[in-house]
Amino acid sequence: MSAEFYEEYIESNKSIIYKICRAYSHSQEEFEDYFQEVCLQLWRSKESYQQQSKLSTWVYRVSLNTCLSMIKKEQKKVSTVEINEKIDQVHQFSEKEERLEELYRAIRMLKEVDRAIILLYLEEHSYQDIASIMGISSTNVGAKINRIKKQLKENMQWKKSLT
């Protein structure tokens, strides 16, 4: 990877890549794997970027598709990790980080497509941008966002009721 590629594609869009990888990964190790794979896919497909959309939109699309592909591959493997082991891996966070982690946990409970939509929304993309990226209508985006917000609220309340 050249320094120019890294600066233009990765460094300038790092927050997008981080948020997507974090939303779809369940551990630091998995996050690092996702991030590395996204960077590799961006490098491999850089020639396909035809500047018909913003670079950040293209990076978002590649990142999302890469994470979704990795999830599909993982779903084919038999998981031997127990839920209790996952709970034991929770780290101490400051209050702000803890709330952010709670939000990401609630986001991870959503369907894959809903995760993508809410992440775009949280990135402050317009409904039209989200519709373009996801291949749905702007009206459908609005309806889905309202439903997703309600689901997130329920997911976060459900988590609080367990503690």
Residue frames as a rotation matrix with the C-alpha (Angstrom) as fourth column:
MET 1
0.580 0.815 0.000 0.00
0.815 -0.580 0.000 0.00
0.000 0.000 -1.000 0.00
SER 2
-0.305 -0.686 0.660 1.36
0.646 -0.658 -0.386 3.37
0.699 0.309 0.645 -0.94
ALA 3
-0.751 -0.040 -0.659 1.45
0.574 -0.533 -0.622 6.30
-0.326 -0.845 0.423 1.45
GLU 4
-0.885 0.446 -0.134 -0.79
-0.457 -0.774 0.437 8.28
0.091 0.448 0.889 -0.92
PHE 5
-0.301 0.791 -0.533 -3.40
0.015 0.563 0.827 5.53
0.953 0.241 -0.181 -0.97
TYR 6
-0.380 0.109 -0.918 -3.29
0.875 0.365 -0.319 5.20
0.300 -0.925 -0.234 2.81
GLU 7
-0.894 -0.015 -0.447 -3.69
0.221 -0.884 -0.411 8.95
-0.389 -0.466 0.794 3.34
GLU 8
-0.776 0.584 -0.239 -6.46
-0.594 -0.549 0.588 9.46
0.212 0.598 0.773 0.75
TYR 9
-0.155 0.758 -0.633 -8.53
-0.277 0.582 0.765 6.31
0.948 0.294 0.120 1.22
ILE 10
-0.030 0.093 -0.995 -7.85
0.721 0.692 0.043 5.03
0.693 -0.716 -0.088 4.74
GLU 11
-0.740 -0.376 -0.558 -6.75
0.672 -0.457 -0.583 7.90
-0.035 -0.806 0.590 6.97
SER 12
-0.914 0.394 0.096 -9.28
-0.369 -0.907 0.203 10.41
0.167 0.150 0.975 5.61
ASN 13
0.021 0.966 -0.257 -12.12
-0.634 0.212 0.744 7.88
0.773 0.147 0.617 6.09
LYS 14
-0.794 -0.482 -0.370 -10.89
-0.059 0.667 -0.743 6.14
0.605 -0.568 -0.558 9.22
SER 15
-0.751 0.544 0.375 -13.88
-0.546 -0.192 -0.815 7.15
-0.371 -0.817 0.442 11.34
ILE 16
0.224 0.836 -0.502 -16.30
-0.971 0.238 -0.037 5.58
0.089 0.495 0.864 8.83
ILE 17
-0.054 -0.336 -0.940 -14.29
-0.345 0.890 -0.298 2.36
0.937 0.308 -0.164 8.67
TYR 18
-0.936 -0.335 0.110 -13.94
-0.193 0.225 -0.955 2.22
0.295 -0.915 -0.275 12.48
LYS 19
-0.435 0.840 0.325 -17.65
-0.813 -0.212 -0.542 2.68
-0.386 -0.500 0.775 13.09
ILE 20
0.395 0.586 -0.708 -18.69
-0.836 0.549 -0.012 0.02
0.381 0.596 0.707 10.61
CYS 21
-0.265 -0.578 -0.772 -16.11
-0.152 0.816 -0.558 -2.50
0.952 -0.030 -0.304 11.81
ARG 22
-0.939 -0.095 0.330 -16.99
-0.330 -0.025 -0.944 -1.81
0.098 -0.995 -0.008 15.44
ALA 23
-0.137 0.982 0.131 -20.70
-0.965 -0.102 -0.242 -2.25
-0.224 -0.160 0.961 14.80
TYR 24
0.604 0.395 -0.692 -20.21
-0.646 0.752 -0.134 -5.67
0.467 0.527 0.709 13.23
SER 25
-0.270 -0.764 -0.586 -17.44
-0.080 0.624 -0.777 -7.06
0.959 -0.163 -0.230 15.44
HIS 26
0.779 0.616 -0.118 -17.80
-0.003 0.191 0.982 -8.54
0.628 -0.764 0.150 18.91
SER 27
0.687 -0.626 -0.369 -14.24
0.580 0.167 0.798 -8.33
-0.438 -0.762 0.477 20.21
GLN 28
0.476 -0.608 -0.636 -11.11
-0.490 -0.784 0.383 -6.26
-0.731 0.129 -0.670 19.75
GLU 29
-0.529 -0.707 0.470 -9.47
-0.040 0.574 0.818 -9.09
-0.848 0.414 -0.332 17.83
GLU 30
-0.029 0.629 0.777 -12.44
0.891 0.368 -0.265 -9.42
-0.453 0.685 -0.571 15.50
PHE 31
0.822 0.286 -0.492 -12.51
0.134 -0.938 -0.321 -5.62
-0.553 0.198 -0.809 15.04
GLU 32
0.002 -0.923 -0.384 -8.86
-0.527 -0.327 0.784 -5.65
-0.850 0.201 -0.488 14.01
ASP 33
-0.577 -0.139 0.804 -9.51
0.453 0.765 0.457 -8.47
-0.679 0.628 -0.379 11.53
TYR 34
0.438 0.832 0.341 -12.45
0.808 -0.199 -0.554 -6.58
-0.393 0.518 -0.760 10.03
PHE 35
0.696 -0.218 -0.684 -10.47
-0.221 -0.972 0.085 -3.33
-0.683 0.092 -0.724 9.82
GLN 36
-0.388 -0.920 0.050 -7.56
-0.310 0.181 0.933 -5.08
-0.868 0.346 -0.355 8.12
GLU 37
-0.404 0.310 0.861 -9.85
0.746 0.655 0.115 -6.83
-0.528 0.689 -0.496 5.65
VAL 38
0.723 0.675 -0.150 -11.65
0.496 -0.657 -0.567 -3.57
-0.481 0.336 -0.810 4.81
CYS 39
0.327 -0.688 -0.647 -8.32
-0.503 -0.707 0.497 -1.85
-0.800 0.163 -0.578 4.12
LEU 40
-0.644 -0.569 0.510 -7.27
0.053 0.633 0.772 -4.76
-0.763 0.525 -0.378 1.91
GLN 41
-0.007 0.742 0.671 -10.56
0.898 0.300 -0.322 -4.67
-0.440 0.600 -0.668 0.00
LEU 42
0.773 0.215 -0.597 -10.26
0.038 -0.955 -0.294 -0.91
-0.634 0.205 -0.746 -0.50
TRP 43
-0.180 -0.937 -0.300 -6.76
-0.513 -0.171 0.841 -1.44
-0.839 0.305 -0.449 -1.90
ARG 44
-0.652 -0.074 0.754 -7.92
0.410 0.803 0.433 -4.26
-0.638 0.592 -0.493 -4.20
SER 45
0.094 0.834 0.544 -10.93
0.975 0.034 -0.221 -2.36
-0.202 0.551 -0.809 -5.50
LYS 46
-0.112 -0.163 -0.980 -9.48
0.258 -0.957 0.130 1.16
-0.960 -0.238 0.149 -5.72
GLU 47
-0.963 -0.269 -0.008 -9.46
0.048 -0.201 0.978 0.93
-0.265 0.942 0.206 -9.52
SER 48
-0.460 0.861 0.216 -13.23
0.838 0.341 0.425 0.37
0.292 0.376 -0.879 -9.50
TYR 49
0.018 0.433 -0.901 -13.86
0.629 -0.706 -0.326 3.72
-0.777 -0.561 -0.285 -7.78
GLN 50
-0.284 -0.045 0.958 -15.12
0.941 -0.204 0.269 5.82
0.183 0.978 0.100 -10.67
GLN 51
-0.915 -0.166 -0.368 -15.83
0.300 -0.888 -0.347 9.01
-0.269 -0.428 0.863 -8.75
GLN 52
-0.453 0.847 0.278 -19.56
0.282 -0.159 0.946 8.87
0.846 0.507 -0.166 -9.54
SER 53
0.783 0.605 -0.144 -20.17
0.327 -0.204 0.923 9.35
0.529 -0.770 -0.357 -5.81
LYS 54
0.573 -0.586 0.573 -18.19
-0.776 -0.612 0.150 10.87
0.263 -0.531 -0.806 -2.97
LEU 55
-0.330 -0.789 -0.518 -15.11
-0.413 0.614 -0.673 8.90
0.849 -0.008 -0.529 -1.91
SER 56
-0.773 0.044 0.632 -16.59
-0.621 0.149 -0.770 8.54
-0.128 -0.988 -0.088 1.59
THR 57
0.330 0.943 0.037 -19.75
-0.879 0.322 -0.352 6.98
-0.344 0.084 0.935 0.13
TRP 58
0.464 -0.251 -0.849 -17.70
-0.520 0.699 -0.491 4.47
0.717 0.669 0.194 -1.83
VAL 59
-0.673 -0.739 0.046 -15.53
-0.424 0.333 -0.842 3.69
0.607 -0.586 -0.537 1.23
TYR 60
-0.360 0.636 0.682 -18.69
-0.842 0.094 -0.532 3.19
-0.402 -0.766 0.502 3.28
ARG 61
0.624 0.665 -0.412 -20.11
-0.782 0.541 -0.310 0.81
0.017 0.515 0.857 0.69
VAL 62
0.094 -0.681 -0.726 -16.89
-0.361 0.656 -0.663 -1.24
0.928 0.324 -0.184 0.43
SER 63
-0.780 -0.405 0.478 -16.53
-0.557 0.098 -0.825 -1.33
0.287 -0.909 -0.302 4.24
LEU 64
-0.043 0.877 0.479 -20.11
-0.898 0.176 -0.403 -2.43
-0.437 -0.448 0.780 4.75
ASN 65
0.691 0.312 -0.652 -19.98
-0.641 0.681 -0.354 -5.11
0.333 0.663 0.671 2.07
THR 66
-0.271 -0.876 -0.398 -16.69
-0.393 0.479 -0.785 -6.43
0.879 -0.057 -0.474 3.44
CYS 67
-0.744 0.020 0.668 -18.05
-0.663 0.103 -0.741 -6.70
-0.084 -0.994 -0.063 6.99
LEU 68
0.323 0.937 0.132 -21.25
-0.868 0.349 -0.353 -8.36
-0.377 -0.001 0.926 5.80
SER 69
0.475 -0.235 -0.848 -19.23
-0.528 0.695 -0.488 -10.86
0.704 0.679 0.207 3.75
MET 70
-0.642 -0.766 0.015 -17.06
-0.431 0.345 -0.834 -11.67
0.634 -0.542 -0.552 6.76
ILE 71
-0.374 0.604 0.704 -20.18
-0.835 0.112 -0.539 -12.23
-0.404 -0.789 0.462 8.90
LYS 72
0.646 0.640 -0.415 -21.58
-0.762 0.574 -0.300 -14.64
0.046 0.510 0.859 6.32
LYS 73
0.019 -0.731 -0.682 -18.29
-0.370 0.629 -0.684 -16.57
0.929 0.266 -0.259 6.33
GLU 74
-0.805 -0.346 0.482 -18.32
-0.543 0.101 -0.834 -16.68
0.240 -0.933 -0.269 10.14
GLN 75
0.046 0.921 0.388 -21.91
-0.946 0.165 -0.278 -17.90
-0.320 -0.354 0.879 10.24
LYS 76
0.554 0.102 -0.827 -20.85
-0.559 0.781 -0.278 -20.94
0.617 0.616 0.489 8.27
LYS 77
-0.534 -0.790 -0.300 -18.35
-0.191 0.459 -0.868 -21.87
0.824 -0.406 -0.396 10.99
VAL 78
0.455 0.619 -0.640 -19.51
0.514 0.404 0.756 -23.56
0.727 -0.673 -0.135 14.16
SER 79
0.025 -0.404 0.914 -19.02
-0.539 -0.776 -0.328 -21.24
0.842 -0.485 -0.237 17.12
THR 80
0.072 -0.078 -0.994 -17.68
0.608 0.793 -0.019 -22.82
0.790 -0.604 0.104 20.27
VAL 81
-0.873 -0.387 0.297 -17.60
0.053 -0.681 -0.730 -19.64
0.485 -0.622 0.615 22.34
GLU 82
-0.219 0.793 -0.568 -20.09
0.958 0.284 0.027 -19.64
0.182 -0.539 -0.823 25.19
ILE 83
0.466 0.496 0.733 -22.14
0.339 -0.865 0.370 -16.55
0.818 0.076 -0.571 26.04
ASN 84
0.935 -0.116 -0.336 -20.59
0.311 -0.193 0.931 -16.44
-0.173 -0.974 -0.144 29.50
GLU 85
-0.014 -0.994 0.110 -17.13
0.920 0.031 0.391 -16.18
-0.392 0.106 0.914 27.95
LYS 86
-0.161 0.026 0.987 -18.26
0.685 -0.717 0.131 -13.16
0.711 0.697 0.098 25.95
ILE 87
0.825 0.520 0.221 -19.66
0.181 -0.614 0.768 -11.51
0.535 -0.594 -0.601 29.09
ASP 88
0.656 -0.646 -0.391 -16.34
0.599 0.129 0.790 -12.10
-0.459 -0.753 0.472 30.88
GLN 89
-0.192 -0.789 0.584 -14.55
0.980 -0.185 0.073 -10.17
0.050 0.586 0.809 28.14
VAL 90
0.688 0.515 0.512 -16.31
0.491 -0.849 0.195 -6.89
0.535 0.117 -0.837 28.97
HIS 91
-0.404 -0.911 -0.081 -13.78
0.770 -0.291 -0.568 -4.21
0.494 -0.292 0.819 29.92
GLN 92
0.089 0.335 -0.938 -14.04
0.787 -0.601 -0.140 -1.30
-0.610 -0.726 -0.318 32.31
PHE 93
-0.273 -0.108 0.956 -14.93
0.792 -0.590 0.159 1.88
0.547 0.800 0.247 30.41
SER 94
-0.981 0.065 -0.183 -15.46
0.039 -0.858 -0.513 5.46
-0.190 -0.510 0.839 31.42
GLU 95
-0.258 0.966 -0.028 -19.12
0.175 0.018 -0.984 6.45
-0.950 -0.259 -0.174 31.65
LYS 96
0.176 0.296 -0.939 -19.13
-0.786 -0.532 -0.315 7.96
-0.593 0.794 0.139 28.15
GLU 97
-0.643 -0.485 -0.593 -17.41
-0.744 0.578 0.335 4.94
0.180 0.656 -0.733 26.62
GLU 98
-0.875 0.367 0.316 -19.78
0.140 0.817 -0.560 2.65
-0.464 -0.445 -0.766 28.50
ARG 99
0.096 0.947 -0.306 -22.83
-0.173 -0.287 -0.942 4.43
-0.980 0.143 0.136 27.03
LEU 100
0.018 -0.180 -0.983 -21.27
-0.984 -0.179 0.015 4.28
-0.179 0.967 -0.180 23.58
GLU 101
-0.916 -0.380 -0.128 -20.55
-0.394 0.913 0.105 0.58
0.077 0.146 -0.986 24.02
GLU 102
-0.503 0.819 0.277 -24.16
0.147 0.396 -0.906 0.06
-0.852 -0.416 -0.320 25.15
LEU 103
0.305 0.582 -0.754 -25.34
-0.652 -0.449 -0.611 1.73
-0.694 0.678 0.243 21.96
TYR 104
-0.355 -0.516 -0.779 -23.06
-0.920 0.339 0.195 -0.48
0.164 0.787 -0.595 19.85
ARG 105
-0.937 0.088 0.337 -24.35
-0.038 0.936 -0.350 -3.58
-0.346 -0.341 -0.874 21.66
ALA 106
-0.016 0.999 -0.045 -27.91
-0.014 -0.045 -0.999 -2.50
-1.000 -0.015 0.015 20.86
ILE 107
0.212 0.018 -0.977 -26.92
-0.917 -0.342 -0.205 -1.83
-0.338 0.939 -0.056 17.25
ARG 108
-0.770 -0.580 -0.267 -25.34
-0.634 0.740 0.223 -5.30
0.068 0.341 -0.938 17.00
MET 109
-0.616 0.633 0.470 -28.71
0.112 0.660 -0.743 -6.78
-0.780 -0.405 -0.477 18.02
LEU 110
0.227 0.709 -0.668 -30.30
-0.616 -0.426 -0.662 -5.29
-0.754 0.562 0.340 14.88
LYS 111
0.741 0.046 0.670 -30.61
0.467 0.681 -0.563 -7.07
-0.483 0.731 0.483 11.55
GLU 112
-0.220 -0.955 0.199 -27.58
0.816 -0.069 0.574 -6.53
-0.534 0.289 0.795 9.30
VAL 113
-0.241 0.196 0.951 -29.39
0.782 -0.541 0.310 -4.17
0.575 0.818 -0.023 6.90
ASP 114
0.810 0.584 0.049 -30.84
0.416 -0.632 0.653 -2.16
0.413 -0.509 -0.755 9.79
ARG 115
0.400 -0.765 -0.504 -27.34
0.650 -0.152 0.745 -1.80
-0.647 -0.626 0.436 11.26
ALA 116
-0.494 -0.617 0.613 -26.11
0.867 -0.305 0.393 -0.33
-0.055 0.726 0.686 8.00
ILE 117
0.152 0.648 0.746 -29.00
0.603 -0.659 0.449 2.15
0.783 0.382 -0.491 7.81
ILE 118
0.926 0.247 -0.287 -28.62
0.375 -0.489 0.788 3.37
0.054 -0.837 -0.545 11.39
LEU 119
0.075 -0.966 -0.248 -24.85
0.769 -0.102 0.631 3.74
-0.635 -0.238 0.735 11.02
LEU 120
-0.473 -0.173 0.864 -25.36
0.786 -0.525 0.326 5.91
0.397 0.833 0.384 7.96
TYR 121
0.550 0.763 0.340 -27.95
0.447 -0.612 0.652 7.92
0.706 -0.206 -0.678 9.87
LEU 122
0.780 -0.305 -0.546 -25.56
0.507 -0.204 0.838 8.36
-0.367 -0.930 -0.004 12.80
GLU 123
-0.353 -0.911 0.213 -22.92
0.846 -0.213 0.489 9.54
-0.401 0.352 0.846 10.34
GLU 124
-0.069 0.491 -0.868 -25.45
0.053 -0.867 -0.495 12.27
-0.996 -0.080 0.034 9.46
HIS 125
-0.961 -0.110 0.253 -25.97
0.243 0.099 0.965 11.15
-0.131 0.989 -0.068 5.87
SER 126
-0.507 0.828 -0.240 -29.11
-0.830 -0.543 -0.123 12.50
-0.232 0.137 0.963 4.25
TYR 127
0.191 0.670 0.717 -32.03
-0.257 0.739 -0.623 10.18
-0.947 -0.065 0.314 3.60
GLN 128
0.860 0.112 -0.498 -31.22
-0.502 0.006 -0.865 10.51
-0.094 0.994 0.061 -0.11
ASP 129
-0.119 -0.976 -0.180 -27.58
-0.944 0.167 -0.283 9.42
0.307 0.137 -0.942 0.47
ILE 130
-0.493 -0.006 0.870 -28.74
-0.550 0.777 -0.307 6.48
-0.674 -0.630 -0.386 2.57
ALA 131
0.584 0.791 0.181 -31.28
-0.289 0.411 -0.864 5.52
-0.758 0.453 0.469 -0.08
SER 132
0.622 -0.426 -0.657 -28.58
-0.746 -0.067 -0.662 5.64
0.238 0.902 -0.360 -2.75
ILE 133
-0.456 -0.866 0.206 -26.15
-0.883 0.412 -0.224 3.53
0.109 -0.284 -0.953 -0.75
MET 134
-0.578 0.271 0.769 -28.74
-0.343 0.775 -0.531 0.98
-0.740 -0.571 -0.355 0.33
GLY 135
-0.977 0.188 -0.105 -30.68
-0.042 0.311 0.949 0.84
0.211 0.932 -0.296 -2.93
ILE 136
-0.299 0.924 -0.240 -34.05
0.947 0.257 -0.192 1.78
-0.115 -0.284 -0.952 -1.41
SER 137
0.151 0.435 0.888 -36.33
0.548 -0.784 0.291 4.83
0.823 0.443 -0.356 -1.63
SER 138
-0.752 -0.405 0.520 -35.92
-0.103 -0.707 -0.700 7.90
0.652 -0.579 0.490 0.60
THR 139
0.123 0.893 0.433 -39.43
-0.818 -0.156 0.553 7.32
0.562 -0.423 0.711 1.96
ASN 140
0.705 0.073 -0.705 -38.49
0.134 0.963 0.234 3.78
0.696 -0.260 0.669 2.89
VAL 141
-0.398 -0.910 -0.115 -35.36
0.414 -0.066 -0.908 5.11
0.818 -0.409 0.403 4.63
GLY 142
-0.519 0.255 0.816 -37.46
-0.634 -0.755 -0.167 7.41
0.574 -0.604 0.554 6.82
ALA 143
0.592 0.806 0.001 -39.83
-0.638 0.467 0.612 4.63
0.493 -0.363 0.791 7.81
LYS 144
0.481 -0.481 -0.733 -36.96
0.417 0.861 -0.292 2.23
0.771 -0.165 0.615 8.52
ILE 145
-0.584 -0.743 0.325 -35.07
0.089 -0.457 -0.885 4.78
0.807 -0.488 0.333 10.65
ASN 146
-0.110 0.628 0.771 -38.14
-0.884 -0.416 0.213 5.39
0.455 -0.658 0.601 12.82
ARG 147
0.841 0.426 -0.332 -38.61
-0.284 0.872 0.399 1.64
0.460 -0.241 0.855 13.30
ILE 148
0.150 -0.882 -0.447 -34.88
0.480 0.461 -0.747 1.13
0.864 -0.103 0.492 13.99
LYS 149
-0.540 -0.312 0.782 -34.83
-0.417 -0.708 -0.570 3.92
0.732 -0.633 0.252 16.61
LYS 150
0.409 0.778 0.477 -37.72
-0.861 0.156 0.484 2.25
0.302 -0.609 0.734 18.39
GLN 151
0.814 -0.149 -0.561 -35.95
0.138 0.988 -0.063 -1.12
0.564 -0.027 0.825 18.24
LEU 152
-0.254 -0.964 0.072 -32.72
0.228 -0.132 -0.965 0.41
0.940 -0.229 0.253 19.59
LYS 153
-0.275 0.245 0.929 -34.61
-0.814 -0.574 -0.090 1.94
0.511 -0.781 0.358 22.49
GLU 154
0.787 0.614 0.060 -36.19
-0.571 0.688 0.447 -1.44
0.233 -0.386 0.893 23.26
ASN 155
0.506 -0.682 -0.527 -32.82
0.352 0.722 -0.596 -3.21
0.787 0.116 0.606 22.96
MET 156
-0.506 -0.730 0.459 -31.23
-0.102 -0.477 -0.873 -0.75
0.856 -0.489 0.167 25.37
GLN 157
0.055 0.616 0.786 -34.14
-0.952 -0.205 0.227 -1.04
0.301 -0.760 0.576 27.84
TRP 158
0.869 0.245 -0.430 -33.97
-0.193 0.968 0.162 -4.82
0.456 -0.058 0.888 27.64
LYS 159
0.003 -0.957 -0.289 -30.26
0.347 0.272 -0.898 -4.72
0.938 -0.097 0.333 28.47
LYS 160
-0.536 -0.185 0.824 -30.89
-0.569 -0.642 -0.514 -2.45
0.625 -0.744 0.239 31.47
SER 161
0.478 0.810 0.340 -33.60
-0.825 0.281 0.490 -4.77
0.301 -0.515 0.803 32.78
LEU 162
0.632 -0.319 -0.706 -31.03
0.196 0.947 -0.253 -7.60
0.750 0.022 0.661 32.92
THR 163
-0.423 -0.905 0.047 -28.71
0.240 -0.162 -0.957 -5.68
0.874 -0.394 0.286 35.23
